[in-house]
Amino acid sequence: MITKAHIDVKQDAKSNNQPIIKIRNLRKAFGDNVVLNGFNLELYEGENLVIMGKSGSGKSVMIKCLIGLMQADSGYIEIMGKDLLSLNQVELDKLRTEIGFLFQGSALYDSMTVRENLEFPLRRHKHKFGPIEDTTPLVEEALKNVGLLDAIDLMPAELSGGMKRRIALARTLILKPKIILYDEPTSGLDPITSKEIIELMRNIQREYRTSSLIITHDVDCARVVAERMILLVDGINYAEGTYNELASSEDEKIKAFFKQ
Amino acid sequence: MFGSSSIERLLIEIGDITYFAKRFFKEVFTKPFEFKEFLRQCYNIGNRSLFLVGITAFIIGLVITLQTRPTLQEFGAVSWMPSMVSISIVREIGPVIIALTFAGRIASGIGAELGSMRVTEQIDAMEVSGTNPFKYLVITRILAATLMLPILVILGDAIALYGSYIIENIKGDVSFRLYFNKALNALAFGDIVPATIKTFFFGFAIGLVGCYKGFNCKKGTVGVGLAANSAVVFASMLLFILDFIAVFITDIFFEI
């Protein structure tokens, strides 16, 4: 449960810190369909920021622009003080080791075991932890954190949806990122598994002290994890505030969203 | 027959494949090299096609000999059978039929595999984890297809000749040594080398088309089926075009 005192601490952190992610005036269109129309965002260290919006409101496009999987038409993206658009591939790959990304469909590599899935990001970035020969302790630690150490030698096809999501989370944790981006972390899961994933997200934030940007349309997920929320409507920040502030808003569009 | 939009789409597709090939040549010589994955793909692609290629080649050898024998017998030229079969298999039938079988097996397999990785965001996950998916998935597969097809064709040619020998042995009581002596003596440098060189191009084309279709797969799971299907169709069409060019060039240099 997030207390008011907790929020106050975060707001103090905001006033003292530089944002770890800064997005200014982001625009992206697919032909005549304008998806992002001047979107702005600031994520602070240790903060859990939830971006909510209806399906097709541009949340996933925004997060893909943020990680460099998609090129924005215009705008400015700064991550940990670095201008994303000015980075070359090597610099971008290095920056990506500080960012974990949990994909909507887990995106585990079908042809690899759970162990190989977790070892895969370490192939290029082992140097981050100094000279290590054996990656097993790192893999086991990440799997322990999601409670699935026993699944180490299973193939993704042998896992349930919730287990896949947990393994994907372990894979994002293996490089010990400073920021984790969650793209619909609870979509397609039953309510009990969703609660487990949400609890896991909170534990990870406590243990790894990560900053989290969570894209979701699941109001329950937002209520539990959000310290601050942005409502994305028609490609712009329609509203911003804590969950309670937005949930008690009298604005028709915001009310309609929370009623859903 | 063709609407202007289908011609436009075809030209756009050819342009896109050309860019894809350009990217391959640009990135194939730059570090990091995914050697382990390349070897894994060589094993997968070569091993996966071996049985099919072997069976196809064996049957081709049997059928050509059975079909041609009565005609040669009519002209009293049955002793030319080993030479005729070896030249036709090594020069043309072996490379083309085996490449078509390989295209059906490998281009569709690569198209479906990469297509499914694309729609389930596995390729994006790879990119986010700091691995260049083009190098890891595309370059390794194209190189493996380019190197494995010539080996499969050489093996397939040998198996086809063996199939032909079996028929000759049954019908004409020809010994193994006599058959292969005649078959190999009939082959010249100009038969073997151009035929082998063109199989590298066939392998490259099959790998390239399979990877292009899979890597650029769209429209969700329906797109995966389309990618696999169109990879085989496009690769087969490209094989015949390349074969015509290869035969044309061979004709200039070796006067076949």
HADDOCK unambig.tbl for C-alpha pairs under 7 A between the chains (distance, minus, plus):
assign (segid A and resid 69 and name CA) (segid B and resid 124 and name CA) 7.00 0.50 0.50
assign (segid A and resid 93 and name CA) (segid B and resid 130 and name CA) 4.74 0.50 0.50
assign (segid A and resid 96 and name CA) (segid B and resid 128 and name CA) 6.32 0.50 0.50
assign (segid A and resid 96 and name CA) (segid B and resid 129 and name CA) 6.82 0.50 0.50
assign (segid A and resid 96 and name CA) (segid B and resid 130 and name CA) 6.66 0.50 0.50
assign (segid A and resid 97 and name CA) (segid B and resid 129 and name CA) 6.92 0.50 0.50
assign (segid A and resid 105 and name CA) (segid B and resid 120 and name CA) 6.64 0.50 0.50
assign (segid A and resid 107 and name CA) (segid B and resid 120 and name CA) 5.80 0.50 0.50
assign (segid A and resid 107 and name CA) (segid B and resid 121 and name CA) 5.38 0.50 0.50
assign (segid A and resid 107 and name CA) (segid B and resid 122 and name CA) 4.75 0.50 0.50
assign (segid A and resid 107 and name CA) (segid B and resid 125 and name CA) 6.44 0.50 0.50
assign (segid A and resid 108 and name CA) (segid B and resid 122 and name CA) 6.40 0.50 0.50
assign (segid A and resid 109 and name CA) (segid B and resid 122 and name CA) 6.06 0.50 0.50
assign (segid A and resid 121 and name CA) (segid B and resid 129 and name CA) 5.13 0.50 0.50
assign (segid A and resid 121 and name CA) (segid B and resid 130 and name CA) 6.99 0.50 0.50
assign (segid A and resid 124 and name CA) (segid B and resid 130 and name CA) 6.90 0.50 0.50
